[in-house]
Amino acid sequence: MNELVLEKVKQAGVAGAGGAGFPTHVKIACKAEYVIVNCAECEPLIKSDKYLMEQHSQAIVTGLEAVMDCTGAKYGVLAVKHKNKTAVGALESAASGNEKISVHLLENYYPAGDEQQIIYEVTGRVIPVGKLPIEAGCVVINAQTAFHVAEAMESSPVIRRNVTITGEVHSPLTVTVPIGTAVTYLLELAGGVTCEDYTVIIGGPLMGRAAEDVKSEFVTKTTNGVIVLPTNHELVRKKTSSLEQELKIAKAACCQCNYCTLVCPRSNLGLGVMPHKVMQALTFSNAGVLVDGNAALGCCNCGLCTYVGCNMGLSPSRFIARMRTELLAKKVKSNREPGPVNLFREDTKVPSKRVIQRTGLADYDREVPYVDSYDAPRAVRIMLKQHIGAPCIPVVSEGDMVRVGQCIGQIPEGALGANIHASMSGRVVTVSKDYIDIMEA
């Protein structure tokens, strides 16, 4: 294990940029056979990783090599959708000098970027519910994370990331912005909103969350997209409607057709996820059908059961999320090995185009150019918790002058976390329990 790599990644504050923000120095502190870079970018409309791969393929490969060196991995794999031909060519060129690294082409289906899907596509292995990828000898990192690892090797901390701004905006774009940039500022960069009553989704349209107050939203290490939709859009309704009201409708409308389970990618890998059984447990008060909790515990929150699987307009994914939270709070764990992979798994894959059509996003499925020149924000709000684990402890005070890249928040002693750094030079104007504000001097 390369301690130098681990220390550099830790000091740079690298955290998973494509998911929940698991601290990377903890993830890579292991021995692995495979290191897989998730370049799938499977959520509709988002282009942030696409441009990163095209413009910084060498850095992504460098980050992969560093993680391989740290874990002792024999194989490095760049898993990318074949449709992104420019990105594929760039990655192949960047990796051509390393015989241990290969490019694995993925089909254009959703959710190709799910960790379980990628590991199975590359290795043919399935991870038991509740276990980590290392159980299958794998470490999986996002393309943006690999880029940040490469920068960490040069002692450059995580202070910026690519974000796509699209939907109901005048000029959709992808741009590299400082961590802590206000989402309202991003909407201005995109030319402003084109409808009066709108909702902003932070992240991808399916797995992202609807912002309650857009003025309180700021870019973090995990923010890959900002999507503006009319508030009356069906996708927004499914994310924001009352769960109690949804349950009443489900009790009347769920016919147990089983289609939500048939399209479930985790179910088709033999992981026992069964959205229709969760619906049965809730709508018929029949908790016995859940048995060991696998029907909910293995869910990846992709939302296919809701957005594609249910022809009655119900939201199985929201009920699964609630049940999974309750099971985890009760420390319920699965001890079941994966079942057989569905022989017809290939036929169950849902093409991304179909997802876009079923979610009413076809009008927003358009070119989103990368913009490399813009007026940088004059202030940032850097959240103390941008990762799984404990919030950082501020190491600066109000009135301090800081320089870009300076560490302003550290991991608490003995806790899981990731350092945070100033993404611009200026004066610290606020230090609260949740964030640090920096303003241009």
N, C-alpha and C positions, 0 to 999 in steps of 0.2 A: 504494500500500500504506500503510495507516494504522499508522505506527510506534507511536502511543500505544496502540492496541488491542493490538498484539503485546506491548508491554512490560507492560501491565496483566495480560494473560493469562499471560505468563511469570512475573511476580512472584507471581501468585495460585496458581501451581502447578496449573493446569488440565491434566488429562490425559483421554484418552478414557475415559468412564465406562461404556461399554457393551461394551468388548472388551478388548484387550491393554494399554490405557493408553498409547497413543501421545501424546507431549507435544503439546498443542494449539497452542502458539505456533509450533511447527515446521510442523505440518500446514497452518495458515492463512497461512503466509508465502509466498503465491503469488498468481497472477492466475487467477481462475476465472470461468466463465460461470454455473454453478449452485452454490448452497449448499443442501444437502439435510439436513434434520434427521430422523434416523431415530427415529420415534416408534412403530415397529411392535411392539416388545417381543414378539418372536415365540416365545420359550421358554415352554412350558407352566408353569402355576402361578405365575409371577412377576407381581407387580402393582406394582412400585416405580415404573415410569415412568407407569403408568396414573394413579396418584394425583398424581404430579408434574404431569402435563398438566392434570388437573382443577383443581388448586389453584394452580398457578403458570404458567398458560398465557402470561400477559403477559411474565413473565420469560424464558420460552423464546423468545418472539418477539423480545424485546429482545436476547437473545444471538444469535439468527439475524441480526438487523439489524446487529449489531456485526461479525459475521464477514463479512457481505455488504459492509459498508463497508471492511473490511480487505482483502478480495480483489477488490473491484471487480465483484462478481457482478451480473449483470442480473436473475437470478431467484433467489428464495428459495422453497423448497418444504418444507412440513411433511408428511411421509409417515406416515400413521396408519391403523390398521385401522378399517374402517367400523363394526365391531361395538362399538367403544368410543365410543358415541354422546355421552356426556357430555363426554369428552375432545375429540371432534371439534367439538362445539358451542363449547367453551371456546376452542379454538385458532382456529376461524373468527372468533369474536368479537374475539379479541386481534389477529388479523392484518387485520381489516377496514379499517383505516385506511391500509394500505400496499399499493398496487396491484402492487408487484413480488413480493409474497408470496402464495402460493396453498397450499391444503390439498389434498393428493393422497390419495385413499382407496384403501387396500389391501384385498385379500381376506384372509380369515382362514385363511392357509395357513402351513406351516412349510417353510423358514425365510424368511419375508417380510422379516426384518430383515437378512439377508445383504447386505453392501454391493453386491455384483454384482447381486442381485435388485432392490434399490431403485433403483439407477442405471438399470437396463433398464426398470423399470416407469415411471419418471419421464421418461427421455430417449430410450429406445429404443437406447441405446448399450451396447456391451460392452467391458470393459477386457481387454486381452491378459493372459495369465498372467504374473505377476511384475511387472506394472506397477501404478502407483498410480491412484486415481480421477481425479487431475488430468489424466491422459492423455486422459480423456473430458471434460475441462473441468469436473470436479465436485470439490467438497469435501463430504464426508459427516461429520456429527457426530451423536452421540447426544443424545436429549432432555435427559438429565441434564447432559451436557457443555454444551449451550446454556444451561441454567440457571446453571451455574457460570461461564460466560463473562459472563452478565448480572451476576452478583455481582462478578466481577472488575472490571467497569466501575465499580462502586461501591467499589473497593479492598477487597473482602471476599475472602479466600483460601478455598480448598477445605478446609473443616474438618468437613463433614458430608455425608451422602447418604442416600437412601431405600433400605431393605432389606426384602425380604419374608422372613418366617420361616414355614414351613409344612411339611406332611407329617405325620409322627407326633408332633405336639405337641398339647397340650390346647386352646390358643387361638391359632390362626394369626393373624398380623397383619402389617401393613406399617407401618414406623416410620422416622422420620428420626433417625439416630444419629450421634454424633461418630465421625470417622475414628479407628480404633484401639480401638473397642469390642470386647471379647472376645466371641467367638461363644458361649461358654458363658453369658455374660450375656444374650445374645439368646434363648437357649433358655429361660432363666428368665423373661424377659418374655413368652414364648409359653406360659407355664404349665407348662413342663417336658415331657419326652419321655414318650410313652405306651407305649413298648415297651422291653423289657429289653436286647435286643441290636440296636443300631442303628448306622447309618453316616450321617454328615453330608456332604452334597454342597454344595460352595461354588460358587454360581452357578446357572445353569439346570440342570434335570435331564438334558438331553441333552449340552450342551456343557460343563457344569461338571465339577469334579474331586472325587473322593472324598477327604475329609480323612483323613490317616493318624493324626493325633492332634488331636482337636477342641480340646484345651486349648491348643494352639499356634496356633490360628487367630484372627485379628483382622480387623476390617473395614478394607478398603483403599478407595482411590478407585474401584476396579472391582468391588467386591462388591455385586451387585444382589440376591442371594438366598442363603438358607440353608435347605436342604431336608433333612428327616430321613426316612430310609426304613429299614425293617427290613434287617438285613445280608443276609438270605436273599432279598431282593427281586431279581428277574431283572435289573433295570437296574443294581443295585449289582454283581451278579456279573459283568456284562459289562464294567464299569469296572475291576474289581479282580482278576479271575482271571489266572492266569499266561499270559503271551503265548505261551510255549513250548508249554504245554498246548493253548491255543487253536489253534496252528498244527498240532499233531498231529491235532486234531479236524477242522480245515479240510481237511487232506490226504485225510481219509477221507470227508468229507461234501460238500465244495464240488462241485456238479454243473455249474458254469458256466452257470447258467440265465439270467444276464445281468440279472436283475430289479434288483439293486443299482445297476446303471448306468442302468437305465430310469427309476428314481425320483430319480437324482442331479440336483439343481438346477443345478449347475455344468456337468454334461454337457449338459443340455438348453439351456444358453445357448451351446453350441458351443465350450466351453473344453477339451474333450478329456479330462476327468476320467473314468476308467473303472475303477471299483472291481473289476469282475470280471476285468480284465486284471492288476490288482495281485495278486488272489487266484491267478490262473493262474501268474504269475511266481513266487510263493512256494510254491504247492502242487505245481506241476509242474516247478519249477526251470527255468523258461523265461523268463529275464530279457529275451530279445530282443523280447518283446511290448510292452515299455515304450518302446522306441525313444528318444524325446527326453525322457522323464520327465514329459510332460504328464499322463499317466494319474494321477499322484499330486500333482504340483506345484500344480495349480489347486484342490485340495480346500479347502473352507472349514470343515471339521471339524464340520459340522452333525449328523453321525451318522445321517442318514436311511438310508444303505445298511445300517447295522447294525440299527437299531431298527424299521425298516419294510420295507426291501428284502430282507433275507435270511430266507427261510422255513425255513432249516436251523438257525437260531439261532447263526450265526457272527458275527464282529465285523470286517467289512471295514474299518471306519473306524480301528480300532486299528492294523491292518497298514499302511494308507495313511499314518497319522501317523508311524509308524516309518520307512517308506520315504521320506517327504517330508523328515524330519529328516536322513536319511543323504544324500539328494541335495543338500540345501542345504549340508550340511557339506562336501561335495565341490565346492561352488560350481557345481553344475549349474544352468543357466538355460534357460528356454524362449525360443526365438526365433520361435515360430509364432504367426501371427495367428489370432484366433478363427475357427472355422468357422461355418456357418450355424446360426441359432437353430432349434431343433426346431419345425416347423410345428404340432405337437400339444403344445407346451409347456403350454398352459392345462390340457390333460387330464392332464398328469403332476404337477400341483401336488397336494401331499398336505395335506388339510384338517387343521387343528390337532386337531380332535376325534379323527380317526383316529390321529394320533400319540399322543395321550393314551391311547387304548384299547390300542394295540399295545405301549406301554411299561408297562402295568399301573398307570397313574397316575389312573385314573378315580375311585377312592375319595378322592383328594386334590384333585380339581378342584372347588373350592368357593369360596364367598365368603371373601375375606381382608380384613377391615376395616382401615382406616387408624386408627392410634392416635396421638393428638397429645399425650397427657399420660402421662408415666411417670417413674419415678425414674431420673435420669441416672446413668451409671456414675461411680464415684469414682476410677477409674484408667483410663488408656488406654495401649496399646502401639502406637506409630506406626512402621511399617516404613520403612526408608530407601530401599527400592526398591519403588515401587508403580506402575511405569511401564516401558515399553520404554526401554532405555538403561542408563546407569550409576547405581549407588546414589548418594543424596545424601551430602554431607559434613556431619556434625553441626557446628552453630555454637553449641551450648550444651554445658555441662558438668554432671556430676552435682552436685546441690546447688543449681543455679540455680533461681530462681523465674521462671516464665514466665507470660505472660498469653495468653488465648485469641486465636488469630489470629496470634501471633508466629511469624516464620520460625525454624524450628529446624534445618533442613537445606537446603543449597543445592546447585545443580547444579555438578558439577566443571567447572573451566575447560575450555572447548572440547568438552565432552561432551554427549551427548543425555540429557535428563532433565527432571524437573519438581520444583520446590521443594516442601518439606513444611512444615506449620505445626502449631502446638499447637492441638488441638481442644478443650482445656479449660485453665483456669488452674490452676496448682499448682506443685509442686516436681518437678524432674527427678531421678528416683531411679536411673535406669540409662541409660548411653550405651554401646551395643555396636556391633559392626561391622554389625549387621543392623537394629537398632531403637533407639528412644528411649522409655523409660517415664516417664510423668508421673502423679503422684498428687496428689489433692486435698489442699491444705495444711490 
